[in-house]
Amino acid sequence: MKLQLALDLVNTQEGIELVKEVQEHIDIVEIGTPIVINEGLRAVKDMKAAFPNLEVLADLKIMDAAGYEVMKASESNADIITILGAAEDESIKGAVEEAKKQGKEILVDMMAVKDLATRAKEVDALGVDYICVHTGYDLQAKGQNSFEDLETIKGVVKNAKTAIAGGIKLDSLKEVVKVQPDLVIVGGGITGEDDKKAVASQMQELIKG
Ligand SMILES: O=C(CO)[C@H](O)[C@H](O)COP(=O)(O)O
């Protein structure tokens, strides 16, 4: 099981300082969608240059023109690129094809997918690397989480690795770990803590079991 630190509400330089504190406890750094909107793919390139030993995920949440966008993120040295599960199959196939050409991985974010089990099976058959259940900020604010959704995809996904994101904190991580996803994505659960290193270290301990 891997731990991904999601950076969203910071700029690249603040993100780099944050990763310095926790780098030995995480596997993947996410350049979140707000950072890409604010600063472009340069943020991905700068993060990978600062931490060549960590994987860097570009959270582009691609919906269209997938092959092109995966190509551009690859040129910026992203290791993993995200596309939405709600995208057309043609877009997801395009993303997978380009990622394979570039030696990269595709994570499908299932946010806002209504029939999760059916779509997870379909997306799994398209050769993606990760399928991620995700409660975004707008539904977290209404008290929702993705714990049951993780069990749903664990039951149907046969090829891809499984992942979970959205509001996971040290306390709730225990529940998540029981379901054994391949990847746990944590943003505010680390970045919002005073002692980020201590929290990341405890999370790593729980995850590596
Ligand atoms: O992609 C995102 C929001 O769309 C976040 O990166 C993801 O939800 C993880 O952050 P947090 O743990 O703070 O919810």
The ligand as an SDF file (V2000), in Angstrom:
LIG
                    3D

 14 13  0  0  0  0  0  0  0  0999 V2000
   -8.3280   15.9510   -5.6010 O   0  0  0  0  0  0  0  0  0  0  0  0
   -8.6200   16.5340   -4.5820 C   0  0  0  0  0  0  0  0  0  0  0  0
   -9.8100   17.4310   -4.5280 C   0  0  0  0  0  0  0  0  0  0  0  0
  -10.5010   17.3890   -5.7310 O   0  0  0  0  0  0  0  0  0  0  0  0
   -7.7720   16.3470   -3.3370 C   0  0  0  0  0  0  0  0  0  0  0  0
   -6.4350   16.3330   -3.7070 O   0  0  0  0  0  0  0  0  0  0  0  0
   -8.1430   15.0560   -2.6290 C   0  0  0  0  0  0  0  0  0  0  0  0
   -9.4830   15.1320   -2.2150 O   0  0  0  0  0  0  0  0  0  0  0  0
   -7.2580   14.8040   -1.4070 C   0  0  0  0  0  0  0  0  0  0  0  0
   -7.2890   15.8950   -0.5350 O   0  0  0  0  0  0  0  0  0  0  0  0
   -8.0510   15.8440    0.9010 P   0  0  0  0  0  0  0  0  0  0  0  0
   -7.4460   14.6970    1.6670 O   0  0  0  0  0  0  0  0  0  0  0  0
   -7.7300   17.1880    1.5210 O   0  0  0  0  0  0  0  0  0  0  0  0
   -9.5140   15.6330    0.6120 O   0  0  0  0  0  0  0  0  0  0  0  0
  1  2  2  0
  2  3  1  0
  2  5  1  0
  3  4  1  0
  5  6  1  0
  5  7  1  0
  7  8  1  0
  7  9  1  0
  9 10  1  0
 10 11  1  0
 11 12  2  0
 11 13  1  0
 11 14  1  0
M  END
$$$$
